[in-house]
Amino acid sequence: MTQRRILEAPIGDLTFADIEGLIRDEAEEGPRLELKRELPANDRQGDPWMRGGRSFANPARDGLAKEVVALANAYGGVIVVGIDETEDCPSSD
């Protein structure tokens, strides 16, 4: 149910507990859910936004734009930054 809520609820209604539910349920990426551990960056320190900055660097902006366009051209969906996808027994919601 957590993945369905993430995909269907208005973003303003989502809580940290909803994101924790994705982790607990070992949510699997699919045509409407994209999980990103971190944003792309030019250096080993990662994107400034991932370190508390207020904006994205060009590689992160471009990478997110590609993901948004792909989702928009399909069924729509959600990108969650800060969660890594797993190969270990994904949940079958």
N, C-alpha and C positions, 0 to 999 in steps of 0.2 A: 504493500500500500504506500510505502514511503516514496518510491520512485514515481508512482502515479500522482501523488500529491505534488512533488517537485515539478512535474510536467504540466499539471492542470491548475494549480492554485495561483492566484495573483501573486506576483513577486513580493508585494508588501505584506502578504500574509505568511510568508515562509519564515521559519525560525532556524536558529542554530541547531535545534533538536532535529529538524528535518534533514539537515546536512549530515548530522551525526548518524541518523537513520540510514542514509546511503552507505556510510562506512560500515555500520553494524550489519546491514543486509548484504554487504559485498556486492553492491550494484554493478551491473555489467553495462559497459558502453553499448549503444545501439544507434539506430537511425535518428533517435531524438535525444540522446544523452551522450555528451562528450565530457570526459574527465581529463583534466590537465593537472599534473603534479606541480608544474611551475610554468611561467611564461618564458618564451624564447628570449635570449639575450645575446649580446655580442661578446660578453666576457664571462668569466667563471663566477662572478659575484651575483649574477642573475639580474633580472629586470629591477629597476629602482622601485616600482610599485610593490614588488614582492618583499622589499626591504622597508616598507613603510612610506615610500614616496607618494606624491600626489598625482603622478602622471606615468604613462607608459612610454617606453622607448620605442623607436621605430620597429625593431624586430617583433616585439610583443604586440604592438598595434596591428602590424601586418598579419601576424599569425592568427590573432583573434578574428580579424576581418575575414580571413579565408574560412575559418570555422563557421562564423555567422552566415556567410554567403552560402556555404554548403548546406547548413541547416535550413536556411530560408528557401533554398531551391528544392528542398525535399518536403518534409512534414513540419518544419519548425522544430524547436527543441530548446534544450538548456545546456549551457557550458558551465561546469563547476570547476573553478580554479582552486588548487590546493589539495586535491584528492588524486591519488595515483590509481590507475586501473590495476587490477590483479588478474593473474592467471589461475589463482587458487579457488577452485570450486565456486564460481560465481553463483549468486542466488538466482532462482528462476521465478521471478515475480510474474 
